[in-house]
């Protein structure tokens, strides 16, 4: 894509909350509206996942699903750079099918303060598919292509997942049950704490902006435990999924299960039998009795 084409496809906009963001004129979506990319990246992903705290204790492999304009990745790199005396490492794996948005953002980096100091890192990532900084103990890897295929052959195991693709209405395949099942296979197995005399295996946690009932249902079907995440922008809450129930501070429970049964979403109306089967078999509802 030529520069003029990208300028027509994307535009720099100011959201209703006064944040600078990017609008995709084809899919008719403004990224991170209305709070802006940097605020959402830090509040929804970095703070909620306690990335700084994790890096003080252990190395972290982070899947950034939907690199886009790199706000979430850069927030993770900034977080790593703010830590002192670390012996741990950050391995950041960014998945993206279309790099035009990132190239557009880089061309307009002067609009985004969080790009400052990382322009060369992004240029190297785009050119070589990898950027390594020994001083920061950081490796940034680009997985360029169709995520639904790439995740099936991923060799890394995720500790954290920032799941931030376009919404299901314009990118449904990324939110499909098959895709989420393949993503679950790239996570830790996570035996319960009491299941092994040598201690539980590490857990994987997934954070996403979506609060949609069908998305939460598919995450449960894929083998995650699912709970409520912090609000962002116009959303009253978001979603956290984990491979271990104990890691959720506000797990979905009886009241949410009732809403799932009564949902009038077309895809759920046609799946009542599977919904009942899930609610009667998933340990989140059979072994753990949360009220929310």
Number of C-alpha atoms within 10 A of each C-alpha: 8 7 12 8 10 16 13 11 16 19 18 16 15 17 18 11 11 11 16 20 23 22 20 16 12 9 13 10 14 20 20 23 21 20 21 23 23 21 18 23 24 20 15 24 25 20 15 14 19 10 19 16 11 13 18 17 11 13 17 20 19 25 25 26 22 21 27 24 21 22 23 27 24 21 22 22 19 17 16 21 15 10 13 9 7 15 12 16 18 20 20 24 22 24 24 22 15 14 16 19 22 20 19 19 23 20 13 13 16 11 14 15 9 17 22 12 10 15 14 13 17 21 16 15 17 17 10 11 15 19 20 15 10 9 7 19 16 20 17 21 20 18 19 16 13 13 20 18 11 17 21 14 10 15 9 14 18 26 21 22 25 25 22 20 21 16 14 15 9 12 12 11 14 21 20 17 17 15 18 23 19 18 21 22 16 20 22 18 16 16 15 16 14 9 11 10 7 8 11 15 15 17 20 24 24 25 24 19 24 20 18 13 16 19 18 22 18 19 24 23 19 19 17 26 26 27 23 20 23 17 16 20 16 9 11 11 17 18 24 32 25 28 23 23 20 14 17 18 11 17 26 23 18 17 11 15 19 11 11 21 16 12 15 11 12 9 10 18 14 11 11 15 11 12 18 13 10 17 20 12 12 16 15 22 18 11 9 15 13 14 12 13
